[in-house]
Amino acid sequence: MKKILYSILIMLSLFILIPKVNADDKENVKVYILSAEGCSACARARTYFNELKASNPDLFEIVEYEVFDSHWNVQNKKLNQLRIALLEHYEEDTAIATPVIVVGDYLQVGVDDIEDMEDRIKNYQNEGYVDMVEKIAKENNINLDKIYEEEGKYDLLIIGGIFIVLIGAFAWFIHMSKK
């Protein structure tokens, strides 16, 4: 009986730790929003894409980076560097303007005609696309996976510790119930 319980525990922990794999190996279209805290246009973009995502859950992924705080101070130098590099690549004015929305190889500043984005996303989903944010980030030596590294530095360690404590408590409970 004890071996069965330990086997079940091991199996459950493996399912928790194994990442979800997409069955069709198709890369999700990413909608990038470079925003500012308290920006009403950014809030409108966020609302639009969240509602679109709710009605089309498998259509795209939203990736939002908050570049400025509510006083228009740069919150993350690397994100601002990325924002400027994107705007320069598309020959847009690099003055403070948000949101900067990027889908594939299309960049839009502001929310005018944002409703046209649904068709653009669907086209990219069907035809494939180049992720210009990742491309330009790579060209500028910006690692998007580590953009908030300091903020989430110990998250995995904490989650792992909690998981180990729970398994230990469960094992102790089983051990005590046999006495």
NORQUIBEL-V935280 format. One record per residue. N is the residue number from 1. RES is the residue in one letter. PSI is psi in whole degrees, 0 to 359 (none if undefined). BURIAL is + if it has 9 or more other ideal C-beta (glycine too) atoms within 8 Angstrom, else -. Layout:
# NORQUIBEL-V935280
n->N res->RES psi->PSI burial->BURIAL
n->N res->RES psi->PSI burial->BURIAL
This chain:
# NORQUIBEL-V935280
n->1 res->M psi->319 burial->-
n->2 res->K psi->319 burial->-
n->3 res->K psi->323 burial->-
n->4 res->I psi->315 burial->-
n->5 res->L psi->317 burial->+
n->6 res->Y psi->322 burial->+
n->7 res->S psi->318 burial->-
n->8 res->I psi->317 burial->-
n->9 res->L psi->316 burial->+
n->10 res->I psi->317 burial->-
n->11 res->M psi->315 burial->-
n->12 res->L psi->319 burial->-
n->13 res->S psi->326 burial->+
n->14 res->L psi->320 burial->-
n->15 res->F psi->326 burial->-
n->16 res->I psi->322 burial->-
n->17 res->L psi->342 burial->-
n->18 res->I psi->125 burial->-
n->19 res->P psi->151 burial->-
n->20 res->K psi->132 burial->-
n->21 res->V psi->132 burial->-
n->22 res->N psi->130 burial->-
n->23 res->A psi->326 burial->-
n->24 res->D psi->11 burial->-
n->25 res->D psi->17 burial->-
n->26 res->K psi->128 burial->-
n->27 res->E psi->132 burial->-
n->28 res->N psi->141 burial->-
n->29 res->V psi->135 burial->+
n->30 res->K psi->131 burial->+
n->31 res->V psi->113 burial->+
n->32 res->Y psi->134 burial->+
n->33 res->I psi->115 burial->+
n->34 res->L psi->115 burial->+
n->35 res->S psi->180 burial->+
n->36 res->A psi->144 burial->+
n->37 res->E psi->131 burial->+
n->38 res->G psi->5 burial->-
n->39 res->C psi->120 burial->+
n->40 res->S psi->324 burial->-
n->41 res->A psi->324 burial->+
n->42 res->C psi->319 burial->+
n->43 res->A psi->321 burial->-
n->44 res->R psi->316 burial->+
n->45 res->A psi->314 burial->+
n->46 res->R psi->314 burial->+
n->47 res->T psi->314 burial->-
n->48 res->Y psi->310 burial->+
n->49 res->F psi->325 burial->+
n->50 res->N psi->319 burial->+
n->51 res->E psi->319 burial->-
n->52 res->L psi->319 burial->+
n->53 res->K psi->321 burial->+
n->54 res->A psi->323 burial->-
n->55 res->S psi->345 burial->-
n->56 res->N psi->70 burial->+
n->57 res->P psi->331 burial->-
n->58 res->D psi->6 burial->-
n->59 res->L psi->320 burial->+
n->60 res->F psi->174 burial->+
n->61 res->E psi->137 burial->-
n->62 res->I psi->128 burial->+
n->63 res->V psi->111 burial->+
n->64 res->E psi->133 burial->+
n->65 res->Y psi->124 burial->+
n->66 res->E psi->110 burial->+
n->67 res->V psi->321 burial->+
n->68 res->F psi->151 burial->+
n->69 res->D psi->186 burial->+
n->70 res->S psi->347 burial->-
n->71 res->H psi->15 burial->-
n->72 res->W psi->28 burial->-
n->73 res->N psi->142 burial->-
n->74 res->V psi->125 burial->-
n->75 res->Q psi->329 burial->+
n->76 res->N psi->114 burial->+
n->77 res->K psi->322 burial->-
n->78 res->K psi->320 burial->-
n->79 res->L psi->322 burial->+
n->80 res->N psi->322 burial->+
n->81 res->Q psi->318 burial->+
n->82 res->L psi->315 burial->+
n->83 res->R psi->313 burial->+
n->84 res->I psi->317 burial->+
n->85 res->A psi->319 burial->+
n->86 res->L psi->312 burial->+
n->87 res->L psi->320 burial->+
n->88 res->E psi->319 burial->+
n->89 res->H psi->320 burial->+
n->90 res->Y psi->10 burial->-
n->91 res->E psi->43 burial->-
n->92 res->E psi->160 burial->-
n->93 res->D psi->133 burial->-
n->94 res->T psi->7 burial->-
n->95 res->A psi->161 burial->-
n->96 res->I psi->115 burial->-
n->97 res->A psi->130 burial->-
n->98 res->T psi->158 burial->+
n->99 res->P psi->154 burial->+
n->100 res->V psi->119 burial->+
n->101 res->I psi->128 burial->+
n->102 res->V psi->126 burial->+
n->103 res->V psi->114 burial->+
n->104 res->G psi->236 burial->+
n->105 res->D psi->20 burial->-
n->106 res->Y psi->131 burial->-
n->107 res->L psi->138 burial->+
n->108 res->Q psi->134 burial->+
n->109 res->V psi->125 burial->+
n->110 res->G psi->186 burial->-
n->111 res->V psi->10 burial->+
n->112 res->D psi->136 burial->-
n->113 res->D psi->29 burial->-
n->114 res->I psi->335 burial->+
n->115 res->E psi->338 burial->-
n->116 res->D psi->347 burial->-
n->117 res->M psi->329 burial->+
n->118 res->E psi->313 burial->+
n->119 res->D psi->320 burial->-
n->120 res->R psi->315 burial->+
n->121 res->I psi->316 burial->+
n->122 res->K psi->320 burial->+
n->123 res->N psi->316 burial->-
n->124 res->Y psi->321 burial->+
n->125 res->Q psi->320 burial->+
n->126 res->N psi->323 burial->-
n->127 res->E psi->350 burial->-
n->128 res->G psi->165 burial->-
n->129 res->Y psi->166 burial->+
n->130 res->V psi->128 burial->-
n->131 res->D psi->94 burial->+
n->132 res->M psi->331 burial->+
n->133 res->V psi->312 burial->+
n->134 res->E psi->320 burial->-
n->135 res->K psi->311 burial->+
n->136 res->I psi->325 burial->+
n->137 res->A psi->316 burial->+
n->138 res->K psi->317 burial->-
n->139 res->E psi->332 burial->-
n->140 res->N psi->17 burial->+
n->141 res->N psi->43 burial->-
n->142 res->I psi->118 burial->+
n->143 res->N psi->103 burial->-
n->144 res->L psi->333 burial->-
n->145 res->D psi->337 burial->-
n->146 res->K psi->22 burial->-
n->147 res->I psi->328 burial->+
n->148 res->Y psi->33 burial->-
n->149 res->E psi->315 burial->-
n->150 res->E psi->325 burial->-
n->151 res->E psi->320 burial->-
n->152 res->G psi->24 burial->-
n->153 res->K psi->320 burial->-
n->154 res->Y psi->8 burial->-
n->155 res->D psi->311 burial->-
n->156 res->L psi->321 burial->-
n->157 res->L psi->317 burial->-
n->158 res->I psi->314 burial->-
n->159 res->I psi->317 burial->-
n->160 res->G psi->318 burial->-
n->161 res->G psi->316 burial->-
n->162 res->I psi->317 burial->-
n->163 res->F psi->317 burial->+
n->164 res->I psi->318 burial->-
n->165 res->V psi->318 burial->-
n->166 res->L psi->318 burial->-
n->167 res->I psi->318 burial->+
n->168 res->G psi->317 burial->-
n->169 res->A psi->320 burial->-
n->170 res->F psi->316 burial->+
n->171 res->A psi->320 burial->+
n->172 res->W psi->319 burial->-
n->173 res->F psi->316 burial->-
n->174 res->I psi->316 burial->+
n->175 res->H psi->317 burial->-
n->176 res->M psi->330 burial->-
n->177 res->S psi->341 burial->-
n->178 res->K psi->344 burial->-
n->179 res->K psi->none burial->-
